[in-house]
Amino acid sequence: MRVAIGADHAGFPLKECLVEHLTEAGHLVEDLGTDSTESVDYPDFAAAVAREVVHGTAERGIVVCGSGAGASIAANKITGARSAVVHDHYTAHQAVEHDDMNVLALGARVIGETTAIEIVDAYLGATFSGEERHARRLRKVVELDRNRG
């Protein structure tokens, strides 16, 4: 799978771990930065990842910041991106299966590497169910996104 990943300074160490894991698992990884723990602004990296997903350059995206919240909020400002902060295995796959999440947000100061890897694997292994009730709800979410209100 083609995966775009980006992080701010707080998420940099976890991003590096995830890039290694994803590459070893055979995924094509587009690392959009940052490249150090020097302070940067999370919206720049979250938006870049979300744009890659929305434009079809990547099939899924992963954004990492300190809590995951800021990166998720920024990613969701890109029309067509559906991001959620995830800190557990269940939500990682359920948000894809029910809500067609396409940008995973992780909090590097909230979870450790082992948990993050489990979450990423669950996220990437999940597919949207397409069940009528989920498709109906997704259409409503897409309409909200299109109209921004």
C-alpha positions as CSV (number, residue, x, y, z in Angstrom):
1,M,0.0,0.0,0.0
2,R,1.1,3.6,-0.7
3,V,1.3,5.4,2.6
4,A,2.1,9.1,3.2
5,I,3.4,9.9,6.6
6,G,4.4,13.2,8.3
7,A,5.0,14.5,11.8
8,D,6.0,17.6,13.7
9,H,9.0,17.7,16.0
10,A,7.2,15.9,18.9
11,G,6.1,13.1,16.5
12,F,9.5,12.8,14.7
13,P,10.9,9.9,16.7
14,L,7.7,7.8,16.4
15,K,7.4,8.6,12.7
16,E,10.9,7.3,12.2
17,C,10.0,4.0,13.9
18,L,6.8,3.8,11.8
19,V,8.6,4.5,8.5
20,E,11.0,1.6,9.3
21,H,8.1,-0.7,10.2
22,L,6.1,0.2,7.2
23,T,9.0,-0.2,4.8
24,E,9.9,-3.6,6.3
25,A,6.3,-4.7,5.9
26,G,6.5,-3.9,2.2
27,H,4.5,-0.7,2.0
28,L,5.6,2.2,-0.3
29,V,6.2,5.0,2.1
30,E,6.2,8.7,1.2
31,D,7.9,10.4,4.2
32,L,6.9,14.1,4.1
33,G,8.9,15.1,7.2
34,T,9.9,16.6,9.5
35,D,13.4,15.4,9.6
36,S,14.4,16.3,13.2
37,T,13.2,17.2,16.7
38,E,13.7,20.9,15.9
39,S,10.4,22.8,16.4
40,V,8.1,23.0,13.4
41,D,4.4,23.6,12.9
42,Y,2.2,20.5,12.7
43,P,-0.4,21.9,10.3
44,D,2.3,22.0,7.5
45,F,2.9,18.3,7.7
46,A,-0.6,17.2,8.4
47,A,-1.9,19.1,5.4
48,A,0.8,17.7,3.1
49,V,-0.1,14.2,4.1
50,A,-3.9,14.8,3.7
51,R,-3.3,16.3,0.3
52,E,-1.4,13.2,-0.9
53,V,-4.3,11.0,0.2
54,V,-7.0,13.3,-1.3
55,H,-5.1,13.6,-4.6
56,G,-4.6,9.9,-4.8
57,T,-0.8,9.9,-4.6
58,A,-1.1,7.8,-1.4
59,E,-3.9,5.4,-0.5
60,R,-3.7,6.2,3.2
61,G,-2.0,8.8,5.4
62,I,-0.5,8.9,8.9
63,V,0.2,12.0,10.9
64,V,2.0,12.2,14.2
65,C,2.2,15.0,16.7
66,G,2.4,15.2,20.5
67,S,-1.2,14.4,21.2
68,G,-2.5,13.6,17.7
69,A,-5.2,16.2,18.1
70,G,-3.7,19.1,16.3
71,A,-2.5,17.0,13.4
72,S,-6.0,15.5,13.0
73,I,-7.7,18.9,13.1
74,A,-5.3,20.2,10.5
75,A,-5.7,17.2,8.2
76,N,-9.5,17.5,8.4
77,K,-9.3,21.0,7.0
78,I,-8.3,19.4,3.6
79,T,-11.5,18.6,1.8
80,G,-11.8,14.9,1.3
81,A,-9.6,13.9,4.3
82,R,-11.2,12.0,7.1
83,S,-8.9,11.9,10.1
84,A,-9.3,10.8,13.7
85,V,-6.9,10.5,16.6
86,V,-6.5,6.9,17.5
87,H,-4.9,5.4,20.5
88,D,-6.3,1.9,20.5
89,H,-6.5,-1.1,18.1
90,Y,-10.3,-1.2,17.9
91,T,-10.8,2.4,16.8
92,A,-8.0,2.0,14.3
93,H,-9.9,-0.6,12.3
94,Q,-13.4,0.5,13.2
95,A,-12.8,4.1,11.9
96,V,-11.9,2.7,8.5
97,E,-14.6,0.0,8.4
98,H,-17.5,2.3,9.5
99,D,-16.3,5.8,8.7
100,D,-13.8,5.3,5.8
101,M,-11.0,7.1,7.7
102,N,-8.1,7.8,5.4
103,V,-5.7,9.8,7.6
104,L,-4.7,8.2,10.9
105,A,-3.5,10.6,13.6
106,L,-1.3,9.4,16.5
107,G,-0.1,11.1,19.6
108,A,3.6,10.3,20.2
109,R,3.4,11.6,23.8
110,V,0.4,9.4,24.5
111,I,1.3,5.9,23.1
112,G,4.5,4.0,22.7
113,E,6.1,2.4,19.7
114,T,4.6,-1.1,20.2
115,T,1.1,0.2,20.5
116,A,1.6,2.6,17.5
117,I,2.7,-0.3,15.3
118,E,-0.3,-2.4,16.3
119,I,-2.6,0.6,15.6
120,V,-1.0,1.3,12.2
121,D,-1.2,-2.4,11.2
122,A,-4.9,-2.5,12.2
123,Y,-5.6,0.7,10.3
124,L,-3.8,-0.4,7.1
125,G,-5.4,-3.9,7.3
126,A,-9.0,-2.5,7.4
127,T,-11.3,-1.7,4.6
128,F,-14.5,0.3,4.4
129,S,-17.5,-2.1,4.9
130,G,-19.7,-0.4,2.4
131,E,-22.7,-1.6,4.4
132,E,-25.8,0.6,3.6
133,R,-25.9,2.3,7.0
134,H,-22.2,3.1,6.9
135,A,-22.4,4.3,3.3
136,R,-25.4,6.5,4.1
137,R,-23.6,8.1,7.0
138,L,-20.4,8.6,5.0
139,R,-22.5,10.3,2.3
140,K,-23.7,12.7,4.9
141,V,-20.2,13.4,6.2
142,V,-18.9,14.0,2.6
143,E,-21.8,16.4,2.1
144,L,-20.9,18.3,5.3
145,D,-17.3,18.4,4.1
146,R,-18.3,19.7,0.7
147,N,-20.5,22.4,2.1
148,R,-18.3,23.1,5.1
149,G,-21.3,23.5,7.4
